[in-house]
Amino acid sequence: MPIYEFSCKDCGHKFEALRLSSSGFKDVTCPKCLGKKVAKQMSTFAPATGGSSASGACESGDCETPYPGCSSGMCGMN
């Protein structure tokens, strides 16, 4: 099941939601304010790799990397 990124038009909160297909977008609500005015955001693709050159902090999820996969140099953002 794909993970889609959304932002709430009411409070600005950004969040992710699992959806089976694009037809499931109409029932998405903001988990912060429960608003129904949400917009699907452009997502980045983070491929799984066999190895990692990331530091221990990033492997544990404690780093400040803006997008998944960027610490490995795969996304072209760094």
C-alpha positions in Angstrom: 0.0 0.0 0.0 1.6 3.3 -1.0 2.2 6.2 1.4 1.1 9.6 0.2 2.0 13.0 1.7 -0.6 15.6 2.4 -0.8 19.1 3.8 -3.8 20.6 5.5 -5.2 23.7 4.0 -6.8 24.8 7.3 -3.8 24.5 9.7 -0.8 23.8 7.4 0.1 20.5 9.1 2.0 18.1 6.8 1.4 14.4 7.3 1.5 11.0 5.5 -1.4 8.5 4.9 -1.6 5.0 3.5 -4.0 4.7 0.6 -4.9 1.9 -1.7 -5.5 4.2 -4.7 -6.2 7.8 -5.7 -9.9 7.1 -5.1 -9.1 6.9 -1.3 -8.0 10.6 -1.2 -11.5 12.0 -0.6 -11.7 10.6 2.9 -8.3 11.9 4.2 -8.5 14.1 7.2 -5.8 16.1 9.0 -4.7 14.3 12.2 -4.0 17.6 13.9 -7.1 19.6 13.3 -9.4 17.0 11.7 -9.9 19.3 8.8 -11.0 17.7 5.5 -9.4 20.3 3.2 -6.1 18.5 2.4 -3.9 18.7 -0.6 -1.8 15.8 -1.9 1.9 16.8 -2.0 4.7 15.9 -4.4 6.7 13.0 -2.8 10.3 12.0 -3.3 11.3 8.5 -4.1 13.8 6.7 -1.7 15.1 3.5 -3.2 16.2 0.7 -0.8 19.9 0.0 -1.1 22.1 -2.8 0.0 24.5 -0.7 2.0 24.7 2.6 3.8 27.2 5.3 4.1 25.1 7.3 6.5 26.2 8.1 10.0 24.8 6.2 13.0 22.5 9.2 13.9 20.8 9.0 10.5 20.4 5.2 10.6 18.5 5.6 13.9 16.3 8.3 12.4 17.8 11.1 14.5 19.3 13.2 11.7 18.0 16.4 10.2 17.8 15.0 6.6 14.9 16.7 4.8 14.1 13.7 2.6 14.5 10.0 3.0 17.5 8.8 1.1 19.3 12.1 0.9 22.0 11.2 3.5 23.1 8.5 1.1 23.6 11.0 -1.8 20.9 9.1 -3.8 18.4 12.0 -4.1 20.7 14.6 -5.7 19.8 17.2 -3.1 23.2 17.2 -1.4 
